Amino acid sequence: MAKARWEAHVLALLVEKEFKLQYRGAFLGLLWALINPLLLMVVYTVMFSGILKVGIPNYPVFLLAGLIPWTFFSSGVNGATNSVVAHLPILRTHRLPTRLFPIAACLTSGLNLCVGLALFGFCRIFQGLEPGAVFWLLPVLAAQFLFTVGLGLGLAPLNALYRDTHQALLFFLRVWFFLTPIVYSTGQVPASFRPLIWANPMAGLVDAYRQVLLDGRGPDLTGLISALVCGAILGGLGLALDRRVAHRFPEIA
């Protein structure tokens, strides 16, 4: 019990440090959690609605409902992957559970997600969304957080051993973005390609956010279960790898 309390305290300190560093010197502070996806929304709306004519009603709102969770996912996985490498100087002088670093990175990004969703949800309620519908976001948030943490737990120790991991991730995230129905809807995907889309846990999560924020109804549980299962498997593999190689981290240059 004492060890669990100590780890929770260390985790809280790591999240506080990451959060302060993220917005140090930023005049707008937490508002960047919504400004970033808003700016992307403007660019993609002009491209896909004004030029390519995707034909989706209320496209800016549709797009923003996908960009906000994707921004959290990409920043969370990116931060988690680099988290052990970023804390190598600390590991050379202090014995800390390295699994806490990717979790802290995901929690920091999760705080940004909550701010962005809160502002977006308030705007949707102002537009007529039933206020009670936003409570459906809780299981969706939990599923996405566990999936992101699971992936981060696997990539963090791998990146500490092989720095190419992060470079490969940056490329893969760009491809992953377009394999996820963010700038288009799932219904626009040809039937022959839909198995590829549904093999992607983020597809089900993005659709779940839209079901809540756009339609005001509960999310499809299939997408949430897929994300939870994938997150549990990846997290288990990541923890096993961390236990196997963590003793080598203080020696890594």
Backbone torsions as a table, in degrees:
resi	resn	phi	psi	omega
1	MET	NA	-43.3	179.7
2	ALA	-63.1	-38.5	179.0
3	LYS	-65.2	-40.2	179.1
4	ALA	-63.6	-40.8	178.5
5	ARG	-65.6	-39.9	178.9
6	TRP	-64.4	-42.9	179.1
7	GLU	-65.7	-38.3	177.3
8	ALA	-64.3	-38.0	178.4
9	HIS	-66.2	-44.4	178.1
10	VAL	-61.8	-42.6	179.5
11	LEU	-61.2	-43.6	179.1
12	ALA	-62.4	-39.8	178.3
13	LEU	-65.6	-39.5	179.1
14	LEU	-64.9	-43.1	179.3
15	VAL	-63.9	-43.7	178.8
16	GLU	-60.6	-43.4	179.6
17	LYS	-63.6	-47.1	-178.8
18	GLU	-62.6	-40.0	-176.9
19	PHE	-67.5	-41.9	179.4
20	LYS	-67.0	-41.0	179.5
21	LEU	-64.1	-35.9	-176.8
22	GLN	-63.1	-37.1	-174.7
23	TYR	-113.5	14.7	178.2
24	ARG	-62.3	125.6	178.7
25	GLY	77.7	2.1	-179.4
26	ALA	-89.8	117.7	-177.3
27	PHE	-63.5	-39.6	-176.9
28	LEU	-85.6	-13.2	173.6
29	GLY	53.9	-124.5	-175.3
30	LEU	-63.3	-20.5	-179.7
31	LEU	-61.2	-21.2	177.9
32	TRP	-64.8	-20.6	177.1
33	ALA	-63.1	-25.5	176.8
34	LEU	-105.1	-29.8	-177.6
35	ILE	-63.7	-43.2	-178.2
36	ASN	-58.4	-53.7	176.9
37	PRO	-65.2	-28.9	177.0
38	LEU	-64.6	-42.8	179.0
39	LEU	-64.5	-41.5	176.4
40	LEU	-63.3	-37.4	179.8
41	MET	-60.4	-42.7	-179.6
42	VAL	-62.1	-45.6	-178.5
43	VAL	-63.0	-49.5	-176.5
44	TYR	-70.8	-30.1	177.3
45	THR	-65.3	-44.6	177.8
46	VAL	-61.5	-42.2	-175.7
47	MET	-71.6	-51.2	-170.5
48	PHE	-91.8	-24.2	178.9
49	SER	-98.7	-40.4	-177.5
50	GLY	-83.4	-34.4	-175.0
51	ILE	-103.7	-53.6	-175.5
52	LEU	-86.3	-12.8	173.7
53	LYS	56.6	66.0	179.6
54	VAL	-69.3	-22.4	174.6
55	GLY	73.9	31.8	177.9
56	ILE	-101.5	124.3	179.7
57	PRO	-61.0	146.3	177.9
58	ASN	50.3	48.7	-170.3
59	TYR	-59.2	-41.1	179.5
60	PRO	-57.6	-42.1	179.0
61	VAL	-68.0	-42.9	176.7
62	PHE	-56.5	-44.6	-177.3
63	LEU	-68.4	-44.1	-177.7
64	LEU	-64.0	-34.8	178.7
65	ALA	-64.5	-21.4	175.5
66	GLY	-96.2	-33.1	-177.0
67	LEU	-70.1	-36.5	-177.8
68	ILE	-62.5	-52.4	177.8
69	PRO	-66.1	-32.9	178.8
70	TRP	-66.1	-39.1	178.9
71	THR	-59.7	-42.7	176.4
72	PHE	-62.0	-47.1	-177.0
73	PHE	-60.9	-49.5	-176.6
74	SER	-66.0	-42.8	179.6
75	SER	-69.8	-36.4	178.9
76	GLY	-65.9	-46.9	179.8
77	VAL	-66.6	-41.1	179.2
78	ASN	-62.1	-46.8	179.4
79	GLY	-66.1	-40.3	179.9
80	ALA	-65.0	-39.6	-179.3
81	THR	-62.4	-37.2	-179.0
82	ASN	-88.8	-4.4	-168.2
83	SER	-64.4	-43.2	-179.5
84	VAL	-68.0	-44.4	179.1
85	VAL	-59.1	-41.7	-178.6
86	ALA	-65.1	-24.8	-176.7
87	HIS	-107.2	14.2	178.7
88	LEU	-57.6	-40.1	177.7
89	PRO	-58.9	-36.1	178.6
90	ILE	-69.3	-40.0	-177.7
91	LEU	-66.8	-21.9	178.6
92	ARG	-73.3	-20.0	-177.5
93	THR	-119.4	-15.9	-178.6
94	HIS	-133.1	141.9	176.2
95	ARG	-91.5	106.9	179.5
96	LEU	-126.8	148.2	175.2
97	PRO	-66.1	113.1	-174.2
98	THR	-66.8	-19.7	178.4
99	ARG	-65.6	-19.5	-179.5
100	LEU	-70.4	-27.1	-175.5
101	PHE	-66.0	-50.1	177.4
102	PRO	-66.2	-32.3	177.6
103	ILE	-64.5	-42.5	178.9
104	ALA	-62.7	-40.3	179.2
105	ALA	-62.6	-41.0	179.8
106	CYS	-70.1	-37.3	177.5
107	LEU	-63.9	-40.2	178.7
108	THR	-62.2	-45.6	176.8
109	SER	-65.8	-32.7	178.2
110	GLY	-63.7	-35.2	176.5
111	LEU	-63.2	-40.9	177.0
112	ASN	-63.5	-40.4	178.7
113	LEU	-61.1	-44.2	-179.0
114	CYS	-62.5	-38.8	178.1
115	VAL	-65.0	-47.5	179.9
116	GLY	-61.4	-43.5	179.8
117	LEU	-67.9	-36.5	179.5
118	ALA	-62.4	-45.7	179.3
119	LEU	-66.0	-42.8	179.9
120	PHE	-67.0	-42.7	178.7
121	GLY	-61.8	-38.8	177.5
122	PHE	-62.8	-42.2	178.3
123	CYS	-64.0	-38.5	179.9
124	ARG	-67.9	-38.3	176.8
125	ILE	-64.1	-39.8	177.1
126	PHE	-62.0	-30.5	179.3
127	GLN	-83.8	-5.1	175.9
128	GLY	122.0	-0.2	177.6
129	LEU	-66.2	137.4	177.6
130	GLU	-63.1	124.5	-176.3
131	PRO	-56.0	-35.4	-178.5
132	GLY	-65.7	-19.6	-177.8
133	ALA	-66.0	-27.8	-175.7
134	VAL	-65.9	-20.2	178.8
135	PHE	-67.3	-19.6	175.2
136	TRP	-67.9	-14.4	178.5
137	LEU	-68.4	-24.2	-175.3
138	LEU	-59.9	-51.4	177.5
139	PRO	-66.1	-30.5	178.3
140	VAL	-67.8	-43.8	176.8
141	LEU	-59.7	-44.2	-179.2
142	ALA	-62.2	-43.9	-179.2
143	ALA	-64.4	-43.6	-179.1
144	GLN	-67.6	-39.8	-180.0
145	PHE	-62.6	-44.6	-178.8
146	LEU	-66.5	-37.0	177.1
147	PHE	-65.8	-44.0	-179.0
148	THR	-65.0	-43.7	178.3
149	VAL	-63.3	-43.0	179.6
150	GLY	-58.5	-44.8	179.0
151	LEU	-66.4	-41.8	179.7
152	GLY	-64.2	-37.5	178.7
153	LEU	-63.3	-31.4	177.7
154	GLY	-79.1	-37.7	-174.7
155	LEU	-80.2	-29.4	-176.3
156	ALA	-61.6	-53.5	178.0
157	PRO	-67.1	-31.9	178.9
158	LEU	-64.9	-40.3	179.6
159	ASN	-70.4	-31.1	177.0
160	ALA	-64.9	-32.7	179.5
161	LEU	-85.1	-39.4	-176.3
162	TYR	-131.5	102.9	-174.4
163	ARG	-66.6	-15.4	175.9
164	ASP	-63.9	-18.6	-178.0
165	THR	-57.2	-44.7	-177.5
166	HIS	-68.0	-39.5	178.8
167	GLN	-63.7	-41.9	177.8
168	ALA	-65.0	-37.6	179.7
169	LEU	-62.0	-43.4	-179.1
170	LEU	-57.6	-42.1	177.4
171	PHE	-67.3	-44.4	-176.4
172	PHE	-64.9	-35.7	179.1
173	LEU	-64.6	-34.2	177.4
174	ARG	-65.4	-42.7	177.7
175	VAL	-68.1	-42.3	-178.3
176	TRP	-59.7	-37.3	179.5
177	PHE	-55.8	-45.5	-176.6
178	PHE	-81.2	-13.8	172.9
179	LEU	-86.5	-3.1	178.6
180	THR	-106.9	133.7	-177.5
181	PRO	-71.6	76.4	179.1
182	ILE	-104.1	-53.4	179.9
183	VAL	-88.0	-4.7	176.1
184	TYR	-139.2	168.2	179.7
185	SER	-97.4	158.3	178.7
186	THR	-60.9	-34.9	-179.2
187	GLY	-65.5	-19.3	179.7
188	GLN	-84.8	-8.2	-178.9
189	VAL	-78.5	129.4	177.2
190	PRO	-56.8	145.4	-175.4
191	ALA	-55.2	-34.2	-177.4
192	SER	-69.4	-21.3	-179.2
193	PHE	-100.5	-6.7	-175.6
194	ARG	-64.6	-34.8	174.8
195	PRO	-58.0	-35.0	177.1
196	LEU	-66.0	-38.9	179.2
197	ILE	-67.5	-44.2	-176.2
198	TRP	-77.9	-9.6	170.6
199	ALA	-76.3	-8.4	-178.8
200	ASN	-97.4	110.8	-178.9
201	PRO	-58.7	-29.9	-179.6
202	MET	-67.9	-25.4	177.8
203	ALA	-63.4	-47.4	178.8
204	GLY	-64.9	-35.0	-179.8
205	LEU	-70.1	-43.7	178.6
206	VAL	-62.2	-43.5	176.7
207	ASP	-61.7	-37.0	179.2
208	ALA	-63.8	-42.4	177.3
209	TYR	-61.1	-41.3	-178.8
210	ARG	-69.1	-35.8	177.9
211	GLN	-61.1	-35.7	179.2
212	VAL	-80.3	-52.5	-170.0
213	LEU	-80.3	-26.2	-179.8
214	LEU	-100.3	-43.8	-175.2
215	ASP	-96.2	-14.9	179.7
216	GLY	67.9	32.8	179.7
217	ARG	-130.8	169.4	179.8
218	GLY	-66.4	150.5	-177.2
219	PRO	-76.1	155.9	173.7
220	ASP	-68.5	123.3	-174.8
221	LEU	-69.4	-22.2	-178.3
222	THR	-59.1	-45.3	-180.0
223	GLY	-65.5	-38.0	-179.9
224	LEU	-68.3	-42.5	179.8
225	ILE	-64.0	-41.1	177.7
226	SER	-58.7	-45.4	179.7
227	ALA	-65.1	-40.8	179.9
228	LEU	-64.7	-43.8	-179.9
229	VAL	-64.1	-46.6	179.1
230	CYS	-62.3	-41.8	179.2
231	GLY	-63.7	-40.7	179.7
232	ALA	-65.5	-42.6	179.7
233	ILE	-65.5	-48.6	-179.1
234	LEU	-64.3	-41.0	179.0
235	GLY	-63.6	-41.8	178.3
236	GLY	-62.8	-43.8	177.8
237	LEU	-64.5	-39.6	179.6
238	GLY	-65.4	-42.6	178.4
239	LEU	-64.9	-38.5	178.0
240	ALA	-63.5	-42.6	178.0
241	LEU	-65.4	-41.2	-180.0
242	ASP	-60.6	-45.1	179.5
243	ARG	-62.9	-31.8	-176.1
244	ARG	-76.2	-34.8	-171.2
245	VAL	-118.4	-3.9	-174.1
246	ALA	-58.2	-31.4	-178.5
247	HIS	-66.1	-16.1	-179.0
248	ARG	-87.5	-16.7	-172.8
249	PHE	-61.5	-42.8	-179.5
250	PRO	-61.9	-19.8	-177.9
251	GLU	-91.1	-10.7	-176.0
252	ILE	-75.5	132.2	-179.9
253	ALA	-75.4	NA	NA
